[in-house]
Protein backbone atom coordinates (compact mmCIF):
# COMPACT_ATOMS: atom_id res chain seq x y z
CA UNK A 1 0.00 0.00 0.00
CA UNK A 2 2.49 2.56 -1.16
CA UNK A 3 -0.21 5.16 -1.69
CA UNK A 4 -0.91 5.18 2.06
CA UNK A 5 2.73 5.08 3.08
CA UNK A 6 3.70 8.25 1.22
CA UNK A 7 1.63 10.75 3.26
CA UNK A 8 2.05 8.65 6.42
CA UNK A 9 5.84 8.88 6.23
CA UNK A 10 5.69 12.62 5.61
CA UNK A 11 3.38 13.09 8.57
CA UNK A 12 5.52 10.92 10.84
CA UNK A 13 8.70 12.67 9.73
CA UNK A 14 7.22 16.10 10.40
CA UNK A 15 6.98 15.15 14.06
CA UNK A 16 10.69 14.42 14.39
CA UNK A 17 12.97 16.70 16.34
CA UNK A 18 15.47 17.67 13.66
CA UNK A 19 15.71 18.24 9.93
CA UNK A 20 17.95 15.22 9.33
CA UNK A 21 15.35 12.83 10.74
CA UNK A 22 12.62 14.56 8.74
CA UNK A 23 14.74 14.26 5.58
CA UNK A 24 15.05 10.50 6.15
CA UNK A 25 11.25 10.18 6.18
CA UNK A 26 10.99 12.33 3.06
CA UNK A 27 13.50 10.04 1.37
CA UNK A 28 11.43 7.02 2.35
CA UNK A 29 8.34 8.72 0.93
CA UNK A 30 10.13 9.36 -2.35
CA UNK A 31 11.12 5.70 -2.51
CA UNK A 32 7.45 4.78 -1.99
CA UNK A 33 6.48 6.92 -4.99
CA UNK A 34 8.75 4.80 -7.20
CA UNK A 35 7.21 1.65 -5.78
CA UNK A 36 3.71 3.00 -6.43
CA UNK A 37 4.63 3.97 -9.99
CA UNK A 38 5.87 0.43 -10.61
CA UNK A 39 2.66 -1.06 -9.22
CA UNK A 40 0.56 1.20 -11.44
CA UNK A 41 2.58 0.29 -14.53
CA UNK A 42 2.22 -3.42 -13.77
CA UNK A 43 -1.53 -3.09 -13.26
CA UNK A 44 -1.86 -1.15 -16.50
CA UNK A 45 0.15 -3.73 -18.47
CA UNK A 46 -1.94 -6.56 -17.04
CA UNK A 47 -5.17 -4.76 -17.87
CA UNK A 48 -6.42 -4.41 -14.30
CA UNK A 49 -8.98 -1.77 -13.44
CA UNK A 50 -10.71 0.78 -15.61
CA UNK A 51 -8.68 1.58 -18.73
CA UNK A 52 -9.68 5.25 -18.56
CA UNK A 53 -8.31 5.47 -15.01
CA UNK A 54 -5.16 3.52 -15.88
CA UNK A 55 -3.89 6.15 -18.34
CA UNK A 56 -1.18 7.99 -16.42
CA UNK A 57 1.25 10.40 -17.99
CA UNK A 58 4.61 10.53 -16.23
C-alpha positions as a Python dict, from the first residue, in 0.01 Angstrom:
ca = {
    (1, 'X'): (0, 0, 0),
    (2, 'X'): (249, 256, -116),
    (3, 'X'): (-21, 516, -169),
    (4, 'X'): (-91, 518, 206),
    (5, 'X'): (273, 508, 308),
    (6, 'X'): (370, 825, 122),
    (7, 'X'): (163, 1075, 326),
    (8, 'X'): (205, 865, 642),
    (9, 'X'): (584, 888, 623),
    (10, 'X'): (569, 1262, 561),
    (11, 'X'): (338, 1309, 857),
    (12, 'X'): (552, 1092, 1084),
    (13, 'X'): (870, 1267, 973),
    (14, 'X'): (722, 1610, 1040),
    (15, 'X'): (698, 1515, 1406),
    (16, 'X'): (1069, 1442, 1439),
    (17, 'X'): (1297, 1670, 1634),
    (18, 'X'): (1547, 1767, 1366),
    (19, 'X'): (1571, 1824, 993),
    (20, 'X'): (1795, 1522, 933),
    (21, 'X'): (1535, 1283, 1074),
    (22, 'X'): (1262, 1456, 874),
    (23, 'X'): (1474, 1426, 558),
    (24, 'X'): (1505, 1050, 615),
    (25, 'X'): (1125, 1018, 618),
    (26, 'X'): (1099, 1233, 306),
    (27, 'X'): (1350, 1004, 137),
    (28, 'X'): (1143, 702, 235),
    (29, 'X'): (834, 872, 93),
    (30, 'X'): (1013, 936, -235),
    (31, 'X'): (1112, 570, -251),
    (32, 'X'): (745, 478, -199),
    (33, 'X'): (648, 692, -499),
    (34, 'X'): (875, 480, -720),
    (35, 'X'): (721, 165, -578),
    (36, 'X'): (371, 300, -643),
    (37, 'X'): (463, 397, -999),
    (38, 'X'): (587, 43, -1061),
    (39, 'X'): (266, -106, -922),
    (40, 'X'): (56, 120, -1144),
    (41, 'X'): (258, 29, -1453),
    (42, 'X'): (222, -342, -1377),
    (43, 'X'): (-153, -309, -1326),
    (44, 'X'): (-186, -115, -1650),
    (45, 'X'): (15, -373, -1847),
    (46, 'X'): (-194, -656, -1704),
    (47, 'X'): (-517, -476, -1787),
    (48, 'X'): (-642, -441, -1430),
    (49, 'X'): (-898, -177, -1344),
    (50, 'X'): (-1071, 78, -1561),
    (51, 'X'): (-868, 158, -1873),
    (52, 'X'): (-968, 525, -1856),
    (53, 'X'): (-831, 547, -1501),
    (54, 'X'): (-516, 352, -1588),
    (55, 'X'): (-389, 615, -1834),
    (56, 'X'): (-118, 799, -1642),
    (57, 'X'): (125, 1040, -1799),
    (58, 'X'): (461, 1053, -1623),
}
